[in-house]
Amino acid sequence: MSTKSKGAAPPSPSLTERRKAATQLDIARAAAELFAEHGPDGTTAEEIARRAGVALRTFYRYFRSKQDAVAPLLASGADRWREQLAATAPEGRSGLPEALERSIAASLTPETATEAEALRWTRGLLRAAAEDPALRAVWYRVNQESEERLRGVIGTLAGPDATPLEVRLAAAAATDAIRIALESWAEAPEGDAGAPAALAVRCLRELTGGIRLMGPGGGGQGAAVPEGPADSRE
């Protein structure tokens, strides 16, 4: 799989931007910890700010609500996935299905303790969101924003022959495949959930069956993914 550059690299974030992002992620982790301990209803913005070591006014400078505070944590995996996809996938529509499958499988197969922790946080937050409409709204917003950013990546990889509608459908299918897989994984009892990577690839294949951009030429069957009980067909 090629790792060649796709044009000019985006400018590196400034020191101020990096500090802001780090503060937001610290607050997000603090919120996730407190939600896991006490639930969203049992957690206040003041407690999140205290756990993160910031002033309450700093909390509200970055986030509108306590539920909104976890958005950077939920978005971090999608951000890494898009970056990896843009950097490693081959150009041309023929290789797009396999590139998407491989990148999705890799993004949901943690290789470091940090990645495994982020996946655990996501699972816990999705379980909490089942009982909290505001937290669900944040999750759906994060997915919508990720889908919109993914269109540019897929458009570049698919090449000039892909139509805007095909690109949009592929981006929606890939985003929903991950979302549905993570939600299903979070809902399953411990030990019965299977691998989220395998679930996501299965979802992608089901959702893209009628999309021409994802059809003949790529096949979408090349990704090797871990299997689990939840990935078996009924």
C-alpha angles and dihedrals in degrees: 000000000000122000098187120138121263099218128297116356116243115258116271115254116258123248089257091052092048091050091048091050091048092051092049091051091049089053091046092053091048091051092048091050093050093045089053091049101040108006124244092283091054094049129080131200088242091058092049092051091048092049091049092048096239135117119263090243088057090053092054092044088067105026136039096206143005091259091050089058093076094057095097090053093049092046098047095081093049091049092054091045094054092047092051092046092050092049101045111027119101120245118251134060095260093069098039100091094053092042091054093047094049094046093048092048091048094047092054096044105078117215099179135047090247092055092047090050092051090052091050091050090051091052092050093048092050090052090051090047090061087074099032120067093191091055091048089052090055090050092051091047092052090052093048092051091048091051092052092051091045092061091071092050094048092044090056094046095045094052133221096306093068114097122228090247092053091049092048092049092048092049092048092048094048093048093046091046090060094041094051093044093052093046092049091047091050092049095051120092117258110278094019100069100089120204118323089213093059091045091052094050091049090050091049092053092048094047097045098048093109100036111108093207089059095043135087115359097045104039094195092229102105103088118103108214134173115262128221140171093269091055096061118104120246 
